[in-house]
Amino acid sequence: MTTDDTWTLRRFRLAGQAHLHGARALLASAPGASKGGERPPALLPSSATYLAQVALECAIKARILWRYGFDSAAKLKSAQPTVHERLFKSKHGHNITELAAELRLKEVVAAEGKALADDACWRRLCSSERPYTLRYGAADLDEADAREDIDRVASVTEALFAGLGRFRRPA
């Protein structure tokens, strides 16, 4: 059983990095996997993108904790119970659009020297149907789209994790 004090900045960072690594490895291990093709769903490009989506969620949640000045979800819960409930205990916590809005993601990424393009790739990542269509193998992604999604997630998570070395509350 996990508790809120299990979910720390460190754990979110490690999980995000591990999921992104897993996404890259999965995509590399199943080259040529087609949309909804003959491979089992776990080997389709959508599965690799699902792992990348989880990595992005972890990175955003870590940066949200950092922004509020806390190193764990338990501390956020004590100080900001409404925010904690909405972003860490409900379906909203899987919605990249809502997490990005809470964090003001574009501003954070820009402050780390990167740009966040509002293009087809980003719209896929922020789709209200995700992560569910990816989780259950219903997303129709080809390898090129999956690679683009994973590369975008890598860029954004790199920017988000870059600021976590500074564990004090931002001014």
N, C-alpha and C positions, 0 to 999 in steps of 0.2 A: 504494500500500500504506500502511495506517495502522499506527501503533505505539501502545503505551500512552502515550507522552509526547504524542501528538496529542490525547488525551482529557483536556482541562483543565476546570477549573471554568468558565472563560470560554466554552469551546466548548459545554459542556453547557447553560449559560444561554442562549447565542445560539440553539442548536438547539431548545431547549425553547420559547423565545419564537417562533421562526420556525414551528415545527410548529403551535403554538396559533393563530398568525395564519393559517396555511394552512388549518387546520380550519374556522375561522370563515369564511374566504373561500369555501371549497368549499361549505359548507352554504348560504351566501348565494347562490352561483351556481347552485344547483340546487333552488330552492324547489319544494315539492310533489313531490319525488322520493319515490316510494312504496317500501315494503318489497319488495325483490327485484323491483322493477317493470321497466318497459320500458327504463330507462336502463342504460347500461353500468355495471358495478360501481364504476368509479372515480367516478361521479357520484352514487352512493347515499349516504344519510346515514351508513351504516356506514363509508365511506371517510373522511369528515370526523372521525368518532369515532376511527378508527384513528390519524389524525394527532394528535388530542388525547391519545390513550393514549401515543403516543411522547413527546409534550411532558411528560406526567406522569412517565414513566420518566426522562427527562433531568433533570427538576427533582429527583427523589428521589436520583438518582445524584450530582448536584452537591452536594446537601446531605449525602449520606453522605461524600463526599470531604472536605467542609468539617468535618464532625463528627470525622473522624479526624485532621484538621489538615493535609491535603494539598491541593495545588492541581492535581494530575494523577493519573491512574490509575497511571502509572508509579511514582510515589512511594508510593502505596498498595501496589502490588505488592511493592515492596522491603521494606516494613515489615510488611504484613499479607497475605502471599501467598494464604492460604486464603480470606480475605474477598474479595480481588480475583478469584480464580478463580471463586468461587461467584456473585458479583454482577456481574462485568464480562465473564466469558468463558464462561458456561454459559447454559442455558435459564432458569435461575433469575433471571438478570438482566432478563428480560422479564416476570416474574411480579410484578405490583403488590403482591399480598399479602405476598410474601416481602421485597420491597424495603421496603414500609411497616413490616413487623415489624423488620427490621434497623435502620431509622432511628428506630423508635418514633414514627411519623408523627403520631399523634393528639396526643402531647405536644408535638412541634415546632410543629404548626399552632396548638395552643392557646397556646403561648408567643408566637406572633406575633399573638395576639388574634383568632383565628378558631376556629370549631368544625368538627369533621369528623363529620357525621351518618352513622350506620350505617343507611342506608336503601336502597331499591331501586336508586337511581342508583349509590351507592357499591358495592353488591354486583355490579352490572353491570361496573363498572370493575375490580373485583378478581376477576372470574370466572377460574377456572383455564383456561378455554377461550380467553381473550383473551391476547394480541392476535391469535392465529391465526384465529379466526372472522372478525375484522374484516379482517385482511390478505387473506384469500382470498374475501371477499365472501359468506361464509356466515352472517353475523350478520343477524338479522331485526329491524332497528331502524327505527322511523319517525322522522320529522323532529323531533317533540317530544322523544323520548328522546335523540336525538343532540344536540339543543340543550341539554338538561338535563346530559348527560354533559360537553359542552364547557364549559358554565358552571361546573360543579363543578371540572373540571380547572383552569380559569382561576383560581378562588378558591384552590385548594390550591397551584398553582404560584406564584401571587403571594406567598402566605405563605412558601413555601420559598425563593424567590429573594430575599425581603426581608432575610433574614439573611445572605446571601452577601456583602454589602458589608463585613462584618466578617471579614476573612481570617485571623483568629487562631483557634487551637483553643479551643473553648468550655471553660469551667471545669468 
